[in-house]
Amino acid sequence: MSIWENLSFVRKGNYLNGSFIKLPDVDGHINSVNPGDLEDRIGRFPFTRSAVTPAVGFAREAFPAWHRLGLHDRADRLRHYRENLATNVDLLAWTISRETGKPRWEAHAEVLATIKRIDVTLEEGLPLVQGWRPSGLEGGCEFHPRGVVAVLGTYSMPLLSPNTHIVPALLAGNTVILKPSKYCPAVGQLIAEMIDRARLPRGVFGMILGSGKAVGARLAGHRDVDAVHFDGSLETAQQLRGSLLKQPWKRQVFNTCGRGTAIVLDDADLDKAAYEVAYGGCLTGGQRRSSTSRVIVTGGIAERFIQRLAEGVDGMAIGNGLTQDVFLGPLISETARRRYVMYQKETEKAGHEIIRRGRRLKLEPNGYFVRPSLARIDPKVKRTFPTGEDIVGPALEVFVAADFDEAVAIHNRSIRGLVTSIFTQSRGQVEEARYRLRVGNVNWNRATVIISARLPLDGQRASGDGAPMGIFAVRTCAFPMSFVEDTRPFDPAGVMPGITWPALGQRQVGGSDEGVGAQDEDATVVTREPREQGKGALDEATPAVP
């Protein structure tokens, strides 16, 4: 039994200006329930729309001083936050497992991955926002924060996902307001507690609870928010982007619609490929952006591979991740489960072959449990499920291709473009795939859920908006300010052709300063060829590049 099992969760309210604040007025409540045990009620968390404006105001007020603190001093402050996470690994893992239903071992791995990602950001990401001066140029570039950043969290990785935005944004000098997922208010509160113990200046970080519609949209659209970072569904991202059309200056970082693809070629290690695809599709209940969804297998091994894959999903233990040794926990909500079951019916109705039907499971304790699904998809049959490209759950769709070329063609017809796995013994095939696949990440013989914090992450097509995250997240959270300099006094000999300018030494007439500023009658006009390009003349006056 865990020491946290009988611990009641104290709801502290929003975190504003360095303090937790009980809400004076309430617009509604978030009911946090363990999706793996519906009798385990974590609590009712109140929220109010009116918290948005003061949260943004505090962040705006704190921004100048935090910006001026300097890159390395900000990094030192964030290392204290990292240490607080490391000291509370068990508490964080227990809370994540309780609010999301994922197994304890997976929640523990998420906490450690968050700590590792912070380490990478503070060490390897730091140089990416340090300015530079090109050799031979009187000028350079430095990176400045965007201002107030709104981070809208997701439930599948409620600690790791927000921190992939929070820490880079703070390091770059922004102030941050987090709106956690409505399914994970307790994890959001713990993030605020860990930051509070790091003693960042008041207002630098804020956390407000609420639903996406009531609070998240209001926060994203606030006129004093400079950037919006969102992880979630394509549908929600489209709604957010539509609401921000009149604020085109606002930086928008949308990580959406991942759903990874696996390509399995005839020469693949069959057991390795089947294992990586099975766990890549079912880890976290298939609810990660990077979860494997589509599997494209070439005909020479298709039947054997499908059989291995079916056996793999059959062998997964399903249940409450807090109390049992399981691999697959529940879906996050009854709505998600209903849509998942509907997907099975619509897939079969369209004429595709159902190999393993994803259905509801009644287990003790009661939760939103389902069986993984496996379907063989006929690429010639039109999809009828309204959200077929963004289904959430452990759903694996198998397409059979004649060869590598057809596999690439099937792959590139999808709107998804986050991560693709390719299983083959041939390095040449992998290198060819990197040229031809429309995707941000390509894994060789590894599951789609394997994404390194030390590399860029830039989803293509509907999986992102072109703002690279991962190791590049710090740079995404800043903008480059270029500058050119000239500290020498004005030299009239260096003026451009066609401009006459009085020689400075002959501007005074009769020892009087009268009339200075206008051209004197007796002044001698000096016109000479401008200096060598780059030595005082305007660099942009000619096509020459310094």
Buried (B, 14 or more C-beta within 10 A) or exposed (E): EBEBEEEEBEBBBBBBBBEBBEBEEEBBBBEBBBBBBBEBEBBEBBBBBBBBBBBBBBBBEBBEEBBEBEBEEBBEBBBBBBBBBBEBBBBBBBBBBBBBBBBBBBBBBBBBBBBBBBBBBBEEBBEBBEBEEEEEEBEBEBBBBBBBBBBBBBBBBBBBBBBBBBBBBBBBBBBBBBBBBBBBBBBBBBBBBBBBBBEBBBBBBBBBBBBBEBBBBBBBBBEEBBBBBBBBBBEBBBBBBEBBEEBEEBBBBBBBBBBBBBBBBBBBBBEEBBBBBBBBBBBBBBBBBBBBBBBBBBEBBBEEBBEBBBEBBEEBEBBBBBBBEBBBBBBBBEEBBEBBBBBBEBBEEBEBEBBBBBEBBEBEBEBBBBBBBBBBBEBEEEBEBEBBBBBBBBBBBBBBBEEBEBBBEBBBEBBBBBBBBBBBEBEEBBEBBEEEBBBBBBBBBBBBBBBBBEEBBBBBBBBBBEBBBBBBBBBBBBBEEEEEEEEEEEEBBBBEEEEEBBEEEEBBBEEEEEEEEEEBEEBEEBEEEBEEBEEBBEBEEEEEEE
